[in-house]
Amino acid sequence: MVKTCEFLASTTAFRVHPLGCRADCHSKAEQPHSDISPPRPRLPTWPIPYTIEIVPGFWFSIYTRFFHDERYPSVNSSKPALVKLPKTKIGVFWDLENKPPKSVSPFEAAIKLKRAVSSFGVVRYMVAYANQHAFSYVPPAVRELRNERKVLNRLENKGVIKSVEPYVCRVCGRNFNINDKLIDHFKVHEREHQKRLNQIESAKGRKRVILVGKYAMKMEKYKNAARDILTPKVGYGLGDGLKRAGFWVKMVSDEPQAADVALKNHIVDMMDHRRIQCLVLVSDDSDFLDVLKEAKERCLKTVVVGDNDDGVLKRNADASFSWREILIGKAKTQAVSVVGQWRDRDVLKSLEWSYNPEVERDAHKGSNDSDFEDVQVEDEESEDIIEQDHYPLLQNDDRPWWELDSNAGGPSSNP
């Protein structure tokens, strides 16, 4: 799309000369280049370096393809303007006590959850709460994998089986035929890593900043390698996996319902400050029903992730998914249709009209009150006239009743 920018001046104008052209080559009569031989070849349209000469006394326009901006398309352009609608702010709140990841690693579960939820909008907050027991708990599937690894290590040490591919140290690149030898070798890197941490902790000020920048790559490389080689001493790396995926993990006390109370307070605080527009709750606990209803009353979209298909949370949420749908990617495809339904519902809700007497009275108070008073005064005056004309007996008469005439008209005829 060709973009033009027109520069006009009343007293001065601009004359454009290609680079290499003499500034006096154009006379006042705009004569061609007759004194130049051979004739100049036709120059390309753009890009050409130009020199600008200011010529006073007449108007001139310069059209160029420079300084164009796609945010402000020209009026005559056939390309439609792209208007980006604001995306919904999403907050993910995970109850780790009720719904920890079991079939896959915590990091993989968190990444797939984030990908599925991002179809609803922009994920701004990811929070997870649990007590000490949830972080020290090891799922049965993880225990079985650890037991199988121990059996394989015994068979490798006895020479019964042999690995097809060698075990590679991801820190230094050395190869080993037995997994136990790789683990013994990795203890050297573990001591080196601990020595770096001690140096950083003992340093202060600018020296500490320099050490952190110096060892940053090595420490990150060690952490990635240790995650697959070393077995966590406590739990199965739930907190580290979620933190690596971008979650803010908070450990609370071991008191009953401590994590639920803390998670509820965090959700309510987010709603009070209007930081989220869509609430994603990862739990099957019915204690969160009140928070879910409060979010709907505040016009927030609600999504529940859990394995209980007939749970009370899924019945009251706008959308719900199971962990299996999250892991296989089905939830990400279904989220597109759910967002379309939400958009249609918002359009219909904006078109609804409800009658509120107080609002209508306040809106038309200035005009209707004066009109009503004028009409009321006119009605009273007309009633007085009708009473005087058609009901003469009702007129005021100070005489006693025995002096009144039985005729309908006025005073008595007796002397």
Contacts in CASP RR format, 6 or more apart in sequence:
PFRMAT RR
TARGET T0000
AUTHOR 0000-0000-0000
METHOD contacts of the structure
MODEL  1
MVKTCEFLASTTAFRVHPLGCRADCHSKAEQPHSDISPPRPRLPTWPIPY
TIEIVPGFWFSIYTRFFHDERYPSVNSSKPALVKLPKTKIGVFWDLENKP
PKSVSPFEAAIKLKRAVSSFGVVRYMVAYANQHAFSYVPPAVRELRNERK
VLNRLENKGVIKSVEPYVCRVCGRNFNINDKLIDHFKVHEREHQKRLNQI
ESAKGRKRVILVGKYAMKMEKYKNAARDILTPKVGYGLGDGLKRAGFWVK
MVSDEPQAADVALKNHIVDMMDHRRIQCLVLVSDDSDFLDVLKEAKERCL
KTVVVGDNDDGVLKRNADASFSWREILIGKAKTQAVSVVGQWRDRDVLKS
LEWSYNPEVERDAHKGSNDSDFEDVQVEDEESEDIIEQDHYPLLQNDDRP
WWELDSNAGGPSSNP
1 68 0 8 1.000
1 73 0 8 1.000
1 74 0 8 1.000
1 77 0 8 1.000
1 79 0 8 1.000
2 65 0 8 1.000
3 65 0 8 1.000
3 67 0 8 1.000
3 68 0 8 1.000
3 69 0 8 1.000
3 74 0 8 1.000
4 63 0 8 1.000
4 64 0 8 1.000
4 65 0 8 1.000
4 74 0 8 1.000
5 62 0 8 1.000
5 63 0 8 1.000
5 64 0 8 1.000
5 66 0 8 1.000
5 67 0 8 1.000
5 68 0 8 1.000
6 61 0 8 1.000
6 62 0 8 1.000
6 63 0 8 1.000
7 14 0 8 1.000
7 61 0 8 1.000
7 62 0 8 1.000
8 59 0 8 1.000
8 60 0 8 1.000
8 61 0 8 1.000
9 59 0 8 1.000
9 60 0 8 1.000
10 59 0 8 1.000
11 56 0 8 1.000
11 57 0 8 1.000
12 54 0 8 1.000
12 55 0 8 1.000
12 56 0 8 1.000
12 57 0 8 1.000
13 54 0 8 1.000
13 55 0 8 1.000
13 56 0 8 1.000
13 57 0 8 1.000
13 58 0 8 1.000
13 59 0 8 1.000
13 60 0 8 1.000
14 52 0 8 1.000
14 53 0 8 1.000
14 54 0 8 1.000
14 55 0 8 1.000
14 60 0 8 1.000
14 62 0 8 1.000
15 26 0 8 1.000
15 52 0 8 1.000
15 53 0 8 1.000
15 54 0 8 1.000
15 55 0 8 1.000
15 60 0 8 1.000
16 50 0 8 1.000
16 51 0 8 1.000
16 52 0 8 1.000
16 62 0 8 1.000
17 23 0 8 1.000
17 25 0 8 1.000
17 26 0 8 1.000
17 50 0 8 1.000
17 51 0 8 1.000
17 52 0 8 1.000
17 53 0 8 1.000
18 43 0 8 1.000
18 48 0 8 1.000
18 49 0 8 1.000
18 50 0 8 1.000
18 51 0 8 1.000
19 48 0 8 1.000
19 49 0 8 1.000
19 50 0 8 1.000
19 51 0 8 1.000
20 51 0 8 1.000
21 51 0 8 1.000
23 51 0 8 1.000
23 53 0 8 1.000
25 33 0 8 1.000
25 36 0 8 1.000
33 39 0 8 1.000
33 40 0 8 1.000
46 65 0 8 1.000
70 82 0 8 1.000
73 79 0 8 1.000
73 81 0 8 1.000
87 121 0 8 1.000
87 122 0 8 1.000
88 120 0 8 1.000
88 121 0 8 1.000
88 122 0 8 1.000
88 277 0 8 1.000
88 278 0 8 1.000
88 301 0 8 1.000
89 121 0 8 1.000
89 122 0 8 1.000
89 124 0 8 1.000
89 275 0 8 1.000
89 276 0 8 1.000
89 277 0 8 1.000
89 278 0 8 1.000
90 117 0 8 1.000
90 118 0 8 1.000
90 120 0 8 1.000
90 121 0 8 1.000
90 122 0 8 1.000
90 123 0 8 1.000
90 124 0 8 1.000
90 125 0 8 1.000
90 276 0 8 1.000
90 277 0 8 1.000
90 278 0 8 1.000
90 280 0 8 1.000
91 123 0 8 1.000
91 124 0 8 1.000
91 125 0 8 1.000
91 126 0 8 1.000
91 127 0 8 1.000
91 270 0 8 1.000
91 276 0 8 1.000
91 278 0 8 1.000
91 279 0 8 1.000
91 280 0 8 1.000
92 113 0 8 1.000
92 114 0 8 1.000
92 117 0 8 1.000
92 123 0 8 1.000
92 125 0 8 1.000
92 126 0 8 1.000
92 127 0 8 1.000
92 247 0 8 1.000
92 280 0 8 1.000
92 282 0 8 1.000
93 127 0 8 1.000
93 128 0 8 1.000
93 129 0 8 1.000
93 263 0 8 1.000
93 266 0 8 1.000
93 267 0 8 1.000
93 279 0 8 1.000
93 280 0 8 1.000
93 281 0 8 1.000
93 282 0 8 1.000
94 126 0 8 1.000
94 127 0 8 1.000
94 128 0 8 1.000
94 129 0 8 1.000
94 242 0 8 1.000
94 247 0 8 1.000
94 282 0 8 1.000
94 283 0 8 1.000
95 129 0 8 1.000
95 130 0 8 1.000
95 259 0 8 1.000
95 260 0 8 1.000
95 263 0 8 1.000
95 281 0 8 1.000
95 282 0 8 1.000
95 283 0 8 1.000
95 285 0 8 1.000
95 288 0 8 1.000
96 128 0 8 1.000
96 129 0 8 1.000
96 130 0 8 1.000
96 134 0 8 1.000
96 238 0 8 1.000
96 259 0 8 1.000
97 129 0 8 1.000
97 130 0 8 1.000
97 131 0 8 1.000
97 133 0 8 1.000
97 134 0 8 1.000
97 259 0 8 1.000
97 260 0 8 1.000
98 283 0 8 1.000
98 284 0 8 1.000
98 285 0 8 1.000
99 282 0 8 1.000
99 283 0 8 1.000
99 284 0 8 1.000
99 305 0 8 1.000
99 306 0 8 1.000
99 307 0 8 1.000
99 323 0 8 1.000
100 106 0 8 1.000
100 130 0 8 1.000
100 134 0 8 1.000
100 137 0 8 1.000
100 139 0 8 1.000
100 238 0 8 1.000
101 108 0 8 1.000
101 109 0 8 1.000
101 110 0 8 1.000
101 238 0 8 1.000
101 323 0 8 1.000
102 139 0 8 1.000
102 140 0 8 1.000
102 141 0 8 1.000
103 141 0 8 1.000
103 323 0 8 1.000
103 327 0 8 1.000
104 112 0 8 1.000
104 327 0 8 1.000
105 241 0 8 1.000
106 236 0 8 1.000
106 237 0 8 1.000
106 238 0 8 1.000
106 239 0 8 1.000
106 240 0 8 1.000
106 241 0 8 1.000
106 242 0 8 1.000
106 245 0 8 1.000
107 241 0 8 1.000
107 242 0 8 1.000
107 244 0 8 1.000
107 245 0 8 1.000
109 323 0 8 1.000
109 326 0 8 1.000
109 327 0 8 1.000
110 126 0 8 1.000
110 241 0 8 1.000
110 242 0 8 1.000
110 245 0 8 1.000
110 246 0 8 1.000
110 247 0 8 1.000
111 245 0 8 1.000
112 326 0 8 1.000
112 327 0 8 1.000
112 329 0 8 1.000
113 282 0 8 1.000
113 305 0 8 1.000
113 326 0 8 1.000
114 123 0 8 1.000
114 126 0 8 1.000
114 245 0 8 1.000
114 246 0 8 1.000
115 329 0 8 1.000
115 332 0 8 1.000
116 321 0 8 1.000
116 325 0 8 1.000
116 326 0 8 1.000
116 329 0 8 1.000
116 331 0 8 1.000
116 332 0 8 1.000
116 335 0 8 1.000
117 123 0 8 1.000
117 280 0 8 1.000
117 303 0 8 1.000
117 335 0 8 1.000
119 332 0 8 1.000
119 335 0 8 1.000
119 336 0 8 1.000
119 339 0 8 1.000
120 278 0 8 1.000
120 280 0 8 1.000
120 301 0 8 1.000
120 303 0 8 1.000
120 335 0 8 1.000
120 338 0 8 1.000
120 339 0 8 1.000
121 278 0 8 1.000
121 339 0 8 1.000
124 275 0 8 1.000
124 276 0 8 1.000
125 248 0 8 1.000
125 270 0 8 1.000
125 275 0 8 1.000
125 276 0 8 1.000
126 245 0 8 1.000
126 246 0 8 1.000
126 247 0 8 1.000
126 248 0 8 1.000
127 247 0 8 1.000
127 248 0 8 1.000
127 250 0 8 1.000
127 263 0 8 1.000
127 266 0 8 1.000
128 239 0 8 1.000
128 242 0 8 1.000
128 247 0 8 1.000
128 248 0 8 1.000
128 249 0 8 1.000
128 250 0 8 1.000
129 250 0 8 1.000
129 252 0 8 1.000
129 259 0 8 1.000
129 260 0 8 1.000
129 262 0 8 1.000
129 263 0 8 1.000
129 266 0 8 1.000
130 238 0 8 1.000
130 249 0 8 1.000
130 250 0 8 1.000
130 251 0 8 1.000
130 252 0 8 1.000
130 259 0 8 1.000
131 251 0 8 1.000
131 252 0 8 1.000
131 253 0 8 1.000
131 254 0 8 1.000
131 255 0 8 1.000
131 258 0 8 1.000
131 259 0 8 1.000
132 251 0 8 1.000
132 254 0 8 1.000
133 254 0 8 1.000
134 238 0 8 1.000
134 259 0 8 1.000
135 234 0 8 1.000
135 235 0 8 1.000
135 237 0 8 1.000
135 238 0 8 1.000
135 239 0 8 1.000
135 251 0 8 1.000
136 234 0 8 1.000
136 235 0 8 1.000
137 235 0 8 1.000
137 238 0 8 1.000
138 235 0 8 1.000
138 236 0 8 1.000
139 236 0 8 1.000
142 236 0 8 1.000
146 231 0 8 1.000
149 179 0 8 1.000
152 161 0 8 1.000
152 179 0 8 1.000
153 178 0 8 1.000
153 179 0 8 1.000
153 180 0 8 1.000
155 161 0 8 1.000
156 162 0 8 1.000
156 163 0 8 1.000
156 177 0 8 1.000
156 178 0 8 1.000
156 179 0 8 1.000
156 180 0 8 1.000
157 178 0 8 1.000
157 180 0 8 1.000
162 177 0 8 1.000
163 177 0 8 1.000
163 178 0 8 1.000
163 179 0 8 1.000
166 175 0 8 1.000
166 176 0 8 1.000
166 177 0 8 1.000
167 175 0 8 1.000
167 176 0 8 1.000
167 177 0 8 1.000
167 178 0 8 1.000
167 179 0 8 1.000
167 181 0 8 1.000
167 182 0 8 1.000
168 174 0 8 1.000
168 175 0 8 1.000
168 176 0 8 1.000
169 175 0 8 1.000
169 176 0 8 1.000
169 182 0 8 1.000
169 185 0 8 1.000
169 186 0 8 1.000
169 189 0 8 1.000
169 225 0 8 1.000
170 221 0 8 1.000
170 224 0 8 1.000
170 225 0 8 1.000
170 228 0 8 1.000
170 229 0 8 1.000
171 186 0 8 1.000
171 189 0 8 1.000
171 221 0 8 1.000
171 222 0 8 1.000
171 225 0 8 1.000
172 189 0 8 1.000
174 185 0 8 1.000
176 182 0 8 1.000
176 185 0 8 1.000
182 229 0 8 1.000
183 229 0 8 1.000
183 230 0 8 1.000
186 225 0 8 1.000
186 226 0 8 1.000
186 229 0 8 1.000
186 230 0 8 1.000
189 222 0 8 1.000
189 225 0 8 1.000
189 226 0 8 1.000
190 222 0 8 1.000
190 226 0 8 1.000
190 230 0 8 1.000
192 222 0 8 1.000
193 218 0 8 1.000
193 219 0 8 1.000
193 222 0 8 1.000
193 226 0 8 1.000
196 211 0 8 1.000
196 215 0 8 1.000
196 218 0 8 1.000
196 219 0 8 1.000
199 211 0 8 1.000
199 215 0 8 1.000
200 208 0 8 1.000
200 211 0 8 1.000
200 212 0 8 1.000
200 215 0 8 1.000
203 211 0 8 1.000
227 240 0 8 1.000
232 240 0 8 1.000
239 249 0 8 1.000
242 249 0 8 1.000
243 249 0 8 1.000
250 262 0 8 1.000
252 258 0 8 1.000
252 259 0 8 1.000
252 262 0 8 1.000
257 287 0 8 1.000
260 285 0 8 1.000
260 287 0 8 1.000
260 288 0 8 1.000
263 288 0 8 1.000
264 287 0 8 1.000
264 288 0 8 1.000
264 290 0 8 1.000
264 291 0 8 1.000
267 279 0 8 1.000
267 281 0 8 1.000
267 291 0 8 1.000
267 295 0 8 1.000
268 291 0 8 1.000
268 294 0 8 1.000
270 276 0 8 1.000
271 279 0 8 1.000
271 294 0 8 1.000
271 295 0 8 1.000
271 298 0 8 1.000
271 300 0 8 1.000
276 300 0 8 1.000
277 300 0 8 1.000
277 301 0 8 1.000
278 300 0 8 1.000
278 301 0 8 1.000
278 302 0 8 1.000
278 303 0 8 1.000
279 292 0 8 1.000
279 295 0 8 1.000
279 300 0 8 1.000
279 301 0 8 1.000
279 302 0 8 1.000
279 303 0 8 1.000
280 303 0 8 1.000
280 304 0 8 1.000
280 305 0 8 1.000
281 288 0 8 1.000
281 291 0 8 1.000
281 292 0 8 1.000
281 302 0 8 1.000
281 303 0 8 1.000
281 304 0 8 1.000
281 305 0 8 1.000
281 313 0 8 1.000
281 317 0 8 1.000
282 304 0 8 1.000
282 305 0 8 1.000
282 306 0 8 1.000
283 304 0 8 1.000
283 305 0 8 1.000
283 306 0 8 1.000
283 313 0 8 1.000
284 306 0 8 1.000
284 307 0 8 1.000
284 308 0 8 1.000
284 311 0 8 1.000
284 313 0 8 1.000
285 313 0 8 1.000
286 311 0 8 1.000
286 312 0 8 1.000
286 313 0 8 1.000
288 313 0 8 1.000
289 312 0 8 1.000
289 313 0 8 1.000
289 316 0 8 1.000
292 302 0 8 1.000
292 304 0 8 1.000
292 313 0 8 1.000
292 316 0 8 1.000
292 317 0 8 1.000
293 316 0 8 1.000
295 302 0 8 1.000
296 302 0 8 1.000
296 316 0 8 1.000
296 318 0 8 1.000
301 318 0 8 1.000
301 319 0 8 1.000
301 342 0 8 1.000
302 316 0 8 1.000
302 317 0 8 1.000
302 318 0 8 1.000
302 319 0 8 1.000
303 317 0 8 1.000
303 318 0 8 1.000
303 319 0 8 1.000
303 320 0 8 1.000
303 321 0 8 1.000
304 313 0 8 1.000
304 314 0 8 1.000
304 317 0 8 1.000
304 319 0 8 1.000
304 320 0 8 1.000
304 321 0 8 1.000
305 320 0 8 1.000
305 321 0 8 1.000
305 322 0 8 1.000
305 323 0 8 1.000
305 326 0 8 1.000
306 313 0 8 1.000
306 314 0 8 1.000
306 320 0 8 1.000
306 321 0 8 1.000
306 322 0 8 1.000
306 323 0 8 1.000
307 322 0 8 1.000
307 323 0 8 1.000
307 324 0 8 1.000
308 314 0 8 1.000
309 322 0 8 1.000
313 320 0 8 1.000
314 320 0 8 1.000
318 338 0 8 1.000
318 342 0 8 1.000
319 335 0 8 1.000
319 338 0 8 1.000
321 330 0 8 1.000
321 331 0 8 1.000
321 334 0 8 1.000
324 330 0 8 1.000
325 331 0 8 1.000
325 334 0 8 1.000
361 368 0 8 1.000
387 394 0 8 1.000
388 395 0 8 1.000
392 408 0 8 1.000
392 409 0 8 1.000
392 410 0 8 1.000
393 408 0 8 1.000
397 404 0 8 1.000
397 410 0 8 1.000
397 411 0 8 1.000
399 411 0 8 1.000
403 412 0 8 1.000
404 411 0 8 1.000
404 412 0 8 1.000
405 411 0 8 1.000
405 412 0 8 1.000
405 413 0 8 1.000
405 414 0 8 1.000
407 413 0 8 1.000
END
